[in-house]
Each structure stands twice: as C-alpha cells, then as structure tokens.
C-alpha cells in the first residue's frame, strides 16, 4: 500500500467517525475488500494518530513512586536480546505455520510449493491479530477504569486456543488454495 492510499482510507475513517479498530474492520469488507495485512497497516497508522485517552488508572499509576522502569524488567531485557538477534516475538509458532502450509501444499496442490516465505507467515500473523483485535468490538466511552478479570482462565483458555488454531488452519488452507502456481515459494 502506498502512503496516499493509507491517507485516503484514514480520511474516510475520520469522515465516518471510526476509531482505528472500526476502520480496519470496515476496510476488509466491500467495497474495499482489503486483506488483513493491508488493514493492519492502516490500523497501525490510524492508531498513531488517535489521541491517547487518559484514564483515572493512568493518573493513579503515575502517582505511585514504586513503579519499576520498563528497562529494569526481565521482559524488556528479553525483548532487547531478541531484537538484537533480529527476532521479533510472535503470537504464532512460525515453524508450525510453515510446516502446515507445506503439508497442505503436498495434500492439495500436489507438492507444488517447497518453501514458505516470511511474508506468508506475516500475513497469517496479521490476520490473527485482526481477529484478536475484533473480539472486543469497538471501545465504549463510558467504560469504568480499572482491571477486571471476568474469565475463568482454566475453563476458557482451551476453548479459545482451539478456536484460534482452527481459524489459523482455515487461513493457511485458504492462502495455499488461492496461491497462483508461480515458482516454488508460498508468498
């Protein structure tokens, strides 16, 4: 996508009064029919331009002196090590995505494809991210600040993981089926 296309889509979202999540969902439907990867690009660009909402929790957290800087945390150190090595954390097991795509290629496309490009995996990651963002729906302006944990994690996590895995299988299957027979790499 070019910068001009992104700017036009963001302008459409502003005109319709959409936030970044609503805009990314809107442009994946007719008449635009953008893929999830392009919708994610527009989402992140629109998200940068949204004003940050300050909540009561932000004010309370800012007044606490015992907050540890992010650079001191073990997670920040691990992320810095990964970034230095050229690795970015993912919600997906990338090797499983690649091996399933190749197995699907063998089963459906008679083994036409022998390699899976990084862009293929990034597109699957983008579609997963789009689905995760869409689960909560649009933000409510009268949301009560604070952290509330409504879910029984032991009961719900297996079902959520199962459904997300099922969704990713469908995405990979659709991408392998729809890939043109050019070369030996799934892109």
C-alpha positions in Angstrom: 0.0 0.0 0.0 1.2 3.5 -0.8 1.1 6.4 1.7 -1.6 8.1 -0.4 -3.9 5.1 -0.2 -3.3 4.9 3.5 -4.1 8.6 3.9 -7.3 8.3 1.8 -8.5 5.4 4.0 -7.7 7.2 7.2 -9.6 10.3 5.9 -12.6 8.0 5.1 -12.4 6.7 8.7 -12.3 10.2 10.1 -15.2 11.3 8.0 -17.3 8.3 9.2 -16.2 8.8 12.8 -14.4 5.5 13.1 -11.7 4.7 15.5 -8.7 2.6 14.3 -10.3 -0.8 15.1 -13.6 0.1 13.4 -11.7 1.4 10.4 -9.6 -1.7 10.0 -12.8 -3.9 10.2 -14.6 -1.6 7.7 -12.0 -1.7 5.0 -11.9 -5.5 5.0 -15.5 -5.5 3.8 -17.0 -4.4 0.4 -16.4 -2.1 -1.4 -12.7 -2.1 -0.3 -12.1 -5.8 0.4 -8.6 -5.3 1.7 -6.6 -8.2 3.1 -5.9 -8.4 6.8 -2.2 -7.4 6.2 -3.2 -4.2 4.5 -5.9 -3.5 7.1 -3.3 -3.9 9.8 -1.0 -1.4 8.1 -3.9 1.1 8.0 -4.8 0.2 11.6 -1.4 0.9 13.0 -1.1 4.2 11.1 -4.5 5.3 12.2 -3.7 4.3 15.8 -0.6 6.5 15.8 -2.9 9.5 15.0 -5.5 8.8 17.7 -5.2 11.0 20.8 -4.3 9.0 23.8 -7.1 8.7 26.3 -6.1 9.4 29.9 -8.0 7.3 32.4 -8.2 7.5 36.2 -6.0 4.4 36.3 -3.3 6.2 34.4 -3.3 9.1 36.9 -3.2 6.8 39.8 -0.4 4.7 38.3 1.6 7.8 37.5 1.4 9.0 41.1 2.9 5.8 42.6 6.6 6.1 43.2 7.3 2.4 43.3 6.8 1.8 39.7 9.7 0.0 38.2 11.1 1.4 34.9 10.4 -0.8 31.9 14.1 -1.1 31.2 14.6 -2.9 34.6 12.1 -5.7 33.9 13.2 -9.1 32.7 10.7 -9.0 29.8 12.3 -5.8 28.5 15.7 -7.4 28.7 14.5 -10.5 26.8 12.9 -8.3 24.1 16.1 -6.4 23.7 18.1 -9.6 23.3 15.6 -10.8 20.7 15.6 -7.5 18.8 19.4 -7.5 18.7 19.3 -11.0 17.2 16.8 -9.9 14.6 13.9 -11.9 16.0 10.5 -10.4 16.8 8.2 -12.1 19.2 5.1 -13.6 17.6 1.7 -14.9 18.6 2.3 -17.8 16.3 4.6 -20.8 16.2 6.2 -19.8 12.9 7.7 -23.2 12.2 4.3 -24.9 12.7 2.7 -22.4 10.3 5.4 -23.2 7.7 5.2 -27.0 8.1 1.4 -27.0 8.0 1.5 -24.8 4.8 3.9 -27.2 3.1 1.9 -30.2 4.2 -1.3 -28.6 2.9 0.6 -27.9 -0.4 1.5 -31.5 -0.6 -2.0 -32.7 0.0 -4.0 -30.1 -2.0 -1.6 -28.8 -4.6 0.4 -32.0 -5.3 3.5 -30.7 -3.6 3.9 -27.7 -5.9 5.4 -25.4 -3.2 8.7 -26.3 -1.4 9.3 -23.1 0.6 7.3 -20.7 2.6 8.3 -17.0 2.6 8.4 -14.8 5.7 5.8 -12.6 4.1 3.4 -15.6 4.1 3.8 -16.0 7.8 3.5 -12.3 8.4 0.2 -12.3 6.6 -1.1 -15.1 8.7 0.1 -13.2 11.8 -1.7 -10.1 10.6 -5.0 -12.0 10.1 -4.7 -13.4 13.6 -4.0 -10.0 15.0 -7.0 -8.6 13.2 -9.3 -11.3 14.7 -7.9 -10.8 18.2 -8.5 -7.0 17.9 -12.0 -7.6 16.6 -13.1 -9.8 19.5 -13.7 -7.0 21.9 -15.6 -4.8 19.4 -15.4 -1.0 19.5 -14.3 0.8 22.6 -17.0 2.2 24.9 -16.5 5.8 26.0 -18.2 5.2 29.4 -16.0 2.2 30.3 -15.2 2.1 34.0 -11.5 2.3 34.6 -9.7 -0.5 36.4 -8.6 -4.0 35.7 -11.4 -6.6 35.9 -10.8 -10.2 35.2 -14.1 -11.7 34.1 -12.9 -15.0 32.7 -12.2 -18.3 34.4 -8.9 -18.8 32.6 -8.7 -22.6 33.1 -12.1 -23.1 31.6 -11.9 -20.7 28.7 -8.3 -20.9 27.5 -8.6 -24.4 26.0 -11.7 -23.4 24.0 -10.2 -20.1 22.9 -6.9 -21.8 21.8 -8.8 -24.5 19.9 -10.9 -21.9 18.0 -7.9 -19.7 17.2 -6.0 -22.7 16.0 -9.0 -23.7 13.8 -9.1 -20.2 12.4 -5.3 -20.2 11.6 -5.7 -23.6 9.8 -8.5 -22.1 7.7 -6.4 -19.1 6.9 -3.4 -21.2 5.8 -5.6 -23.5 3.8 -7.3 -20.6 2.0 -4.0 -19.0 1.3 -2.4 -22.2 -0.1 -5.5 -22.9 -2.3 -5.6 -19.4 -3.6 -1.9 -19.0 -4.3 -1.1 -18.8 -8.0 1.1 -21.5 -9.4 4.2 -19.3 -9.8 7.5 -20.6 -8.5 8.0 -22.9 -5.6 7.6 -20.4 -2.7 4.4 -19.6 -0.9 4.3 -15.8 -0.6 
